[in-house]
């Protein structure tokens, strides 16, 4: 099976190409012009194009289906070369704004939620992705290609920056090496030039892997899917807590290198009558004491057959108000793409 050019960092391409500057040229064609065929690369010799074509590919996945939400979000179903599928989501964070004379005032702002695995091993009880089980890890190129194809499909110019969250299907730190490599590829100034400051890796709390991620010095943002303030409830919601309990997660977070201008994001999925009370809010404040933290409250997003319910807006606001009163930065994430099952916890690797 051929490897794909998207699987290589620029430095790795420099090691297999001669002269080395060909790597920069190829990066430009891949990530600025969104090529789909080696013959489109016009500034390298025909013999080299033929050699590359015989050894490598440039299409590690293809778009099978696109669904668009009323809020402007789009859910992408991608097919991998082995027939497996994954989903990613383009979130429209702010639409383009224009001056009275019709000239552009502000470009649209986007976040892309990308997958790192086909399925997921973690098995959270509230997550639809887990229902399909785990199939395999994605390669760095398969991760990178999700963003490249979404940018191409939406005519997002190569110099337009967007945010990336590793928060789609799968547990990113369960595929740490390929996720880390994809982060390096995203950040390369000769490619997509997506700064590590714009990249967020979300984990269900694999303590040992959080430490390994910190040692790689990628400079990315860290987000912890916490969802509960005591081990008993967290084990019900997230069985992985038996292996990585809350204390081990907090210890790993405290040791994680965080830029003084950044905070560690704690994602807290709020479920009606499960973890939406003020008692839980008080425990959360205690738990995060001494950590440069930001709390993101997330509505539970229902799906057919779910055991849980979406919380009341009033309870979400009370929870948020209490955290803020204790000095914590806290936001409520409004669910995007809910009407197309593209919201948090709703991604699945099949056409349903």
N, C-alpha and C positions, 0 to 999 in steps of 0.2 A: 504494500500500500504506500502510495506517494506521501511524502511530507508536504506541507504547504508553506509558502514563503511567510505567511503570517505567524508561523510557529517560531520564527527566528528573530532574535534581537538584532539590531543593526550591527553590533560588534560580531555576532555569530556569522552574519552574512559577509562581513569583511574578511572573515577567516576562510570562507569558501569561494570568494570571488577574487579575481585578479583583473585589473588593479582594484584596490580597495574602494575607490570612490564610486564604483558601480553600486555598492550597497546603498549609498545615499541617493543615487539616481532611482533605484528600484523602490526605495521607501517613498520617494516623491510620487512615483506613478501609482503605487498601491494606495497611499493614504491621502494624497491630494487630488488625484485624478480618478480614483476608484476604478482602476482597470479590472477587467474580467478575463483577459487573455494576454499571453506573453507577446503576441504580435502587435499589441497596442503600444508596447514600449519602443519608441522610435529612436531613442538616442543611445542604444547599445547595439553592438554588432549582431547581425542576423544569426551568425554561428552560435553566439552566446545565448540568444533567445531560444534557439533550437535545443541547446544543451540543457538550459533551465527547464524547458518544457518537458524534456524526456525524464527529468529527475523529480520535478516538483509541480505542485498545483497552486492555483490562486483562488479556488472556490471551495473552501472547507465546509460550507453550508449554503443552503439556498432558502429563499422565502417561500413558504407554502401558503400562508394565509395572513392577512392583516385585518384586524378589526379596529374600528375607530369609535371612541367614546364621545358622548355629547360634550365632555369637557375638553376635548382636543387630544386626549391621550390615545396612543395606539398600541395594541398588543400584537406582537409578531410571533408566529409559529414558524420555526426554522427546522429544516430537515438536514441532518448530518449525512456524511457520505456513506455511513453504514446503515442508514435507514431510520436511526433513532431521531427523536425530535425534542426540541427544547423551546421554551418561550422567553421572550424579553419584552420590556415595555418602554416606550418613549413617553415621557411625562412632559406635558407642556406646563412649565412653571409660571411663565408670563408671556402673553402674546406680544407680537410686534406692535410698537406704537409709532404713530406718524404725526408730523407737524401739520398745521392748518393748510400749508401749501402742498401737502402730499408727500413731502420728503420724509425719509425714515428718521425717527427720533431715537428709538431703541429697538435693537434686534430682539427677536423672540428668545426666551431662555428655556433650555431643555435639561432634563435629567434622564439618563438611560439606566434602567434597572436590568442588570445582566445576570445570566445563569452561569454557574461554574461546574455543574454536574447534570447528568441525565438522571432525574429523580433525586432522592435524598435518603441518607441513612438515619438521620436524627429522629424521625418519627414523632414530631410534635402532634399532639392530639387535636390541635385546632387548625392544622395546616393541610390544605387539599393536596399540595405537592407530594406529601409523604404517603398518600394513599396508593401511589403507583410503585412504591418501593424504590430501590436504587439499582441503576443499571451500570453506569461507569462515569469516570471523571472526564471532563472536557480538556482538550489540549489548550495551550496558551493561544494558539491560532484560532481555535474554535470560539474562544472567549472574545478575542479581539475582533473577529469577523462580525460578531453581533452588532458592534458599534459601527464598524465600517459600512455594513450594509444598510443600517438604519439611517446613517448620515446620507448615504447615496440616495436611498429611496425618498428622503424628504428634502433633497436638494440643499442640504446644509453644507455650506462652503467649508473647505478644509481649514480656513483660518477662524472659523467660528467655534469658540470653545463651548463645551457642555460639561455637565457633571456626570460622574459614573458612580453607581452604587452596586456593589456585589451583593445583591439582595433578591435575586431571582430564584430559580430552582437550585437546590443544593446548598451544602454547607461549605463556604469558601475555604475555610481553614482545613477541611478534610481533603482538600486538593491544593495544599499550600504552595508547592513548588510551581505548578502551572499558573496559579493565580498571581503569585509574585512575579513570574516572568511576564505575564500579560500586563501587569502594572508598569513594568519597565518599558515595554513596547508602547503602551499608551502614552507614556511621558516623554518619549524621545522627541527632541525638538525638531528633528527632520521628518517626523511622522505626524501623528495627530496632535502632538504637543499638549496633551492634557495633563496639567500639573498634578503631582501627588496631592496637592491641596484640594483638588477637585475630585479626588477618588476616595471613596469610603468603602471599607471592607467590613461587612456585617457578619458577626458570628453568634452562634447559639451558646458560646462560652467554652470552647475547648482550651482550657487553661494552659496546657503545655504548648499548644500551637500558638497561643497569643504571645507567649514568651519568645518562641522561635520567630514569629512575625516581627516582633520588636527588634530582635537582633539583626534582621535583614536591613534595617535602616532605610526603608522605602519612603518614609515621610508621608504615608497615607493616613487618612482619618480612620479611627476605630469606632465601630458601633457594636454594642452588646445587646443581644436580644434577651432581656431579663425576664419580663412578664410576670414575675412573682417575687415576693419579698421573704419567703421562707422555703426551706428545702422540701417540706412535705407537699405544698401546693405545686412547686416547680417540678417535682418528680411526676406529678399527675399530668401536668401540661407538657412537660419536656422530659421524657425518660432518660435523656443523656445526663440529666442532673445527678443521677446515681454515680456516674463516673467523674463528673466535674461539678462539684457542689458550689453553692454561692460563695462560700469563703475562698475557695481556690480561685474562682473567677476574679473576686475583688483583689486578692493578692497579686494576681497576674496583671490586672489593670493598673494597680499602683506602681508596678515595676515597668509599665509600658512607657517608652519615650514619647512624650507629648510636647509639641511646640508650645511655648508659653502663650501664644495667641490662640491656641486651640483648646477644645474640650473633648472628652470622651463622651460619645453619644450613648445613652441608655434608652433602648426601645422598650416600651412597656405597653403590651397589647392589653387593652381594657375590655374585660368580658363581664357582661351583666351578671350581677349577684355572685361573682366569683372573686374578683380582685379590684372592684371599683369603689370600695368603701374608704372612709377617711382613716380607719385603723391601718389599712395597707399603705396609705399615703404617708402616715407618720413613720411606719417601719422603713419606708423607702428613704426618707430623709436621713434616718439614722444610718442606714446601710451605705449611703453615698457620702457620709461625712468625711471631709478631708480629700475628696477626689474632685478634680476640675471637671465637673459633669454637666451635661445638658440632658434633660429628660424629654423624650419625644413620646407623647401619649398617642396611641394608635387605636382607632376603633376596630373591634373585631368585625371582620367582613364575613357575613354568613354565606353558606353554600348549601346545596341540597344534601341532606343527611347529616348536617352538622349537629353536634350536641350542645352548642353554645349559642348565645344570643348577643346581638349588638347592644352596647350600653346606651343609656339615656344621655342625651346631650347635657342635661342639668348635672348629672353625676360626673361627667367628664370635666365640666367647668369647675365644680367644687374641688375635684382632685387637683386640677391645675392651680386653682387659686391658693390652695393650702401649700403646695410646693413652692410657689412663688413667694408666699408670705414668709417662708423659711429660708429665703435667699437662693433658691435653686432656679436656674434658667429652665423654663418648661414651655413647650409648645404642643399644640394639638395638631396632629397630621390629618388633614382632611383627605378622605379616601378619594383617590382618582381612579378612573377606569372601572368603577364598581359595576356599571351596567354591562361591561364586556368581560367580567370576571378577570380583570387585570390588576385588581388591588392586592395589597399585602396578604400573602397566604393563599391566594387563589390560583396561582400559576400551576399548570399541569402540562405533561409532555405528550398530550394526545389531542386529536380532534374529537371533541365530545359530541 
